[in-house]
Amino acid sequence: MSKKSIDKLVRSAETIAREYKHGYMFTEHVFLAMLNSEEFVNILVDYGVDIDDLRHDVKDYLAYATSALREAKNGNKVVEEVLSKTGIKIEIIFFSIL
């Protein structure tokens, strides 16, 4: 991949992260950006990958919550409610310093 292609991919991933109102760019954003690349998609299709299913599966990982939900007394209940009503699994992010 050329530097130009990589720069385009990173910009696309940043845009996707912003669309989801995420403060950070995660690997899922980069992977979704890669799924917008015709060259990458063609390679996956050659391996028999169902692109629509893959894109849907990756988007399932894009619901994140941080300290507000993590520290709320009913945080787990909220996560369960969102999942049961929408099918969206919220991933609560925990950071630690080693």
Phi, psi and omega per residue, in radians:
M1 nan 2.454 3.114
S2 -1.434 2.826 3.086
K3 -1.025 -0.667 3.134
K4 -1.086 -0.741 3.124
S5 -1.142 -0.714 3.128
I6 -1.159 -0.761 3.100
D7 -1.034 -0.735 3.125
K8 -1.107 -0.746 3.123
L9 -1.083 -0.794 -3.134
V10 -1.131 -0.743 3.099
R11 -1.073 -0.713 3.111
S12 -1.116 -0.743 3.115
A13 -1.113 -0.697 3.093
E14 -1.090 -0.727 3.111
T15 -1.083 -0.770 3.120
I16 -1.082 -0.761 3.118
A17 -1.050 -0.752 3.119
R18 -1.123 -0.684 3.129
E19 -1.049 -0.591 3.106
Y20 -1.532 0.059 -3.127
K21 1.011 0.667 3.087
H22 -1.624 2.452 3.139
G23 -1.420 -0.178 -3.130
Y24 -2.318 2.728 3.033
M25 -1.700 2.117 -3.131
F26 -1.842 2.966 -3.139
T27 -1.031 -0.547 3.114
E28 -1.085 -0.648 3.104
H29 -1.140 -0.741 3.124
V30 -1.125 -0.737 -3.126
F31 -1.137 -0.716 3.077
L32 -1.102 -0.655 3.078
A33 -1.095 -0.694 3.103
M34 -1.115 -0.586 3.118
L35 -1.247 -0.161 3.019
N36 -1.574 -0.063 3.136
S37 -1.596 2.072 -3.129
E38 -1.018 -0.706 -3.140
E39 -1.078 -0.809 3.132
F40 -1.131 -0.784 3.141
V41 -1.060 -0.742 3.136
N42 -1.064 -0.669 3.109
I43 -1.120 -0.800 3.134
L44 -1.106 -0.723 3.121
V45 -1.083 -0.687 3.096
D46 -1.034 -0.494 3.100
Y47 -1.571 0.080 3.078
G48 1.479 0.311 -3.134
V49 -1.369 2.350 3.029
D50 -1.474 1.848 -3.019
I51 -1.099 -0.736 -3.135
D52 -1.088 -0.762 3.098
D53 -1.100 -0.749 -3.129
L54 -1.104 -0.805 3.136
R55 -1.043 -0.758 3.115
H56 -1.098 -0.774 3.137
D57 -1.063 -0.721 -3.136
V58 -1.175 -0.711 -3.140
K59 -1.112 -0.429 3.087
D60 -1.076 -0.358 -3.093
Y61 -1.694 0.144 -3.023
L62 -1.716 0.180 3.071
A63 -1.752 1.888 -3.077
Y64 -2.061 2.640 3.017
A65 -2.390 2.633 -3.137
T66 -2.094 -2.442 -2.949
S67 -1.011 -0.629 -3.103
A68 -0.997 -0.827 -3.134
L69 -1.405 -0.630 -3.131
R70 -1.095 -0.662 -3.066
E71 -1.615 -0.186 3.135
A72 -1.203 2.454 -3.138
K73 -1.067 -0.556 -3.122
N74 -1.826 0.378 -3.086
G75 -0.964 -0.823 -3.140
N76 -1.126 -0.640 3.113
K77 -1.119 -0.735 3.118
V78 -1.069 -0.799 3.127
V79 -1.025 -0.782 3.134
E80 -1.118 -0.729 3.134
E81 -1.111 -0.794 3.134
V82 -1.059 -0.767 3.134
L83 -1.091 -0.805 -3.074
S84 -1.212 -0.572 -3.084
K85 -1.569 -0.462 -3.054
T86 -2.133 -0.304 -3.057
G87 1.418 0.088 -3.127
I88 -1.649 2.176 3.109
K89 -1.632 2.081 3.111
I90 -1.533 2.233 3.088
E91 -1.687 2.055 3.096
I92 -1.508 2.140 -3.056
I93 -1.502 2.310 3.047
F94 -2.113 2.236 3.077
F95 -1.947 2.501 3.054
S96 -2.426 2.633 3.089
I97 -1.839 2.141 -3.103
L98 -1.465 nan nan
